[in-house]
Amino acid sequence: MDHSVLANSIRHNGIGHHPLGAGSYYFKDNLVGWLCDRVGEAQIRIFIGAQPNSSPHMGNICNIATAFALGQQLQTAGKVVCVCFDVVDTAPTPELDGNQQIDGVTYQRSLRWSQADQVHLGQFKEILAEFSRTSGVAFAVRKQAEILASTVALEHLRNIISHRAQLGALLSPTTGHIGIHAACPVDACGLSDKGGIRNRYLENDNILFHCPVHGDFAISLRDPQQAARLELNTPMPNLLRNLLFGTDPAAHWIQVIGADYAGFYQEQLLWRPIGAGDIRLEKLPLIVYSPQILDWSGVKLSKSLYVEPSAYSYLRGTNLEYMLSYELLRASGLTLEHIYRVGYHWIDQPRKLFRAYSIYHLHDLLTAAKDNAKLSPLEDTEKNDG
């Protein structure tokens, strides 16, 4: 059976609904007011992040638009806001075999080491600059090395390492080790033990790493310049960031991250570790989840390199192809302004935020935004959304 034909044969009345439940029930009208009531500081930093391993797709772009739209409305409410974009440049480089198994240990070469992050980072910066111009919200770009070069971050990291037996079981249930690694310093090598399996933690705050080709090398957690070379697996920087956010005396942090990181992930890999040992926060950071963008089957739209090269072939050559990359968006006739309008209304009418959107419905919303391009960004572009 041709399932694509079956899917196309299903008819609907074109009316979308926003049934209330969970977050949408309690924050359906005034999310920004609720956030402001819980933030005593005048300054707010909004965190977003992405791996620059491909051209940004619609999921990435919608997440960034949501952050700036939230920032604009917080500024209107009297806060001073900056969107901080973290470049996740320690992810594996797909072109270099991504993850390699050597003697039962997984090794990788990071985007930072290979400098592959530079290929697409310019597109992310272009998107950030355009949304900043549209919203009036400032932005900053940070790399993981800049964060780890902070003495405060290293103090938190040493605390995490002191609880590595307990936290390893929580953050890396498959291996039981905390995910700290570093690229081999030998030229043209760059291999790193992704799971930190063979790491040795010494009493002088050095970490001894192992390269399967060139042997051991050490990095001192007392030397910010050396520590900037560290690479962290996803749950580790998530925990470390929140420890930094929760102890920032100057600003309150709000994270805007994709809804695929909600639920069980945060419950087990963030909130549970925060209660481990003496790892505590003075103030809990706030998390706002941007809607997931779903393909025809109800799975989040992903980067093709994460699934298979032929992924989303059914979109190629159609008017939905632009969903797959920023490069294709620029040639589609739709613009970042249209995406921002939709994101703004997700924040302005939060009952539309606490849900997911199929690529087909999102296309309808973006098309409506394009049709109303001469109107103010505050005008309702979702006239066909029920």
Phi, psi and omega in degrees: 000136177276101185293333179294324177294318179299316181296320182288343182275349180282126183254153175217173186268005177078005181257123176265149182241156178231068180299136184281143177182147179052237184301319183294335180290316186271335184239029188292338187245327193213065179295316184296318178298319179297317179296316181297325179296337184255003179241107180281333182290148177285332184260134177236134173250129178254120180269134166221160179204162179197155172272119181276055182259005175195172175297136181303131176263182188298326177298314177301313186293320179295324177297315180294318179299319179299319180297314181290324177296319176297317180299319179299316183286330174292323177294320177299329179278001174107002180272157173259119193237143170223133175271125181251114182262117178266125178277113180275078187268007179260007174290159181293152176272111184301322183293344179254040178066014173051264181249129180243139176265119177229116181053040176080004180246139180272125178243154178218165168240124190280163175301322180295314182297316182280348185063020176291340179296336182288340184297316185249353183299326179300325178291319177299317180295323177297318179294315179300316182295321181291316178294327177295317178297317182293319187270336187079014181258130179290161176217160176221150179243129181232147172253160185300327180299324179294323180290315183287343177282356180279135178295327178294316178298320180292326176297316177295320181295320177297324177294317177300316182296325179295340178249027189297329180294314180288316183287329178300319179294329181278313187277331181226072185299337180287319185254332184080006180248146175287143188275070173250130177213172180208146181288138176304131184284352180290133180306139176069010176256275175076008179292141175222142179285096192306318183269001183065029186296318186260012178295148171234129183257114187267160185290341180270021180065027169262147170249128178262114180261161182233127171259131182292348181256317189246003174087202188276151171210151187244151173227133181268131176279000176263353182245104182304326180294319176290316184296336178297343179279349183293151176234138185237138173289158192311312181296333181290307177295332176299314178292313182298316178303314183293328174294321177292316180300317186287350180240014180283116183283345188263334187212159172258138184256138172236126177268137171242107184227161183297147184294347176291345177265007180277176172070233189301324181301305182291323181300319185266327188255359175232296187293323178293313177298328180299334178271002184276136177057227179254025177279108185225159177239139176288327177214138182279126175296156178261142180238127173245128182262128175280151184299144172285142175258119190252146175278190185298334185267359181091009177261149183299141174297129186233173174283135184304328183293342179273345183245283175197155185302329183271005182302143177064025178298334180292345178268342183296134179079005178253175179282004175255003183300332182297342178297339191275339181194157177294325178302317180286328178299318183297337181261004190267342187095344172269155185230172176297329178299321180295320178294320181296320179302316180295315179299323179298318181287335173297321179282319183293327179233080192301342176298341178268354180272321188273063181192177176251163179229130173288156179299331182288315179291320178299322178300320178298318181294319180291324177295319176297321178296320178295319180297331182257027187299337181278351180276166174297148175302343180275351179288153182286116179261005184252048186295338181256021187255016172082000000 
